[in-house]
Amino acid sequence: MKISELRGKRIHFIGIGGCSMSGLAMILKNLGYNVTGSDAKTSQFTAALEKNGIKPVIGQAEKNVEGADVAVYTAAIKPYNPEFKKAKEMGIPMLERSVMLGMISEEFPKTVGIAGCHGKTTITSMLALLTEDSHLDPTVHVGGMVDWMGSGVRLGKGSLFITEACEYVRSFMTLHPSYIVINNIDDDHLDYFKDIDDITNTFMDFADLLPEDGILFANPDDFYTKKVIDHCKRKVITYSVKGNGIYNSADVTFDENGCPSYDVIKNGENLGRITLGIPGMHNVQNSLAAIAVAH
């Protein structure tokens, strides 16, 4: 199914108040789709939905899905949820959240998928901020609350989509990426993956989704990410805090709060000095990733 097939139809979100679910609902609304949804309680995300023209029903009941053409749900929704159960009984097509995200990504000419076991929310938020005042006017989907957005989403009118790409249960494999960022690979989500090699192979599969003109942005300082770089058959642009990349940090200093300043060096050329308002060397790495993609 393509997202365009749902134009003019009613898309119902079961658990619309979740961070990612609310973001997807607002993106669809911004693209002109008919969206409804419900959640068990109010939150900052349901407030953001209302602000963007979607009034969620608080309290979940069978009647909420009646008349829906498709229902979107997350793993947090159990089979005994009254709306999930009713949708199944009525034969309403059901789409898991990551599948809907993948369908949305196909709607945009260019999609950036930000992946890695650590830092992807930060990198996605940084890239959103870097592009906020640009001519690109991107749509951004973040897996957390971003204060300056007032939610986990930025609604744009441009052709660029920037989204977190989560490896858990291989959900990022639904995406249609033009560009991919892989920040690091760790032995995370071992309730699903067999071991670190299984995780690394999953990231290799994700990199294989890139089209012929696609680009992988990756951190060669990370042992397992380097394996993906060596595996990748597309163009690779690297960033490094150890001098191993095309984009590198140099002359890193920290203020009294631990917030770093550093020079960005690309192939030996100093592009300028960056000062961050958040602490830690890991955020030098995160910001280098965002800068490399933006540049």
Disulfide bonds with the S-S distance in Angstrom:
none
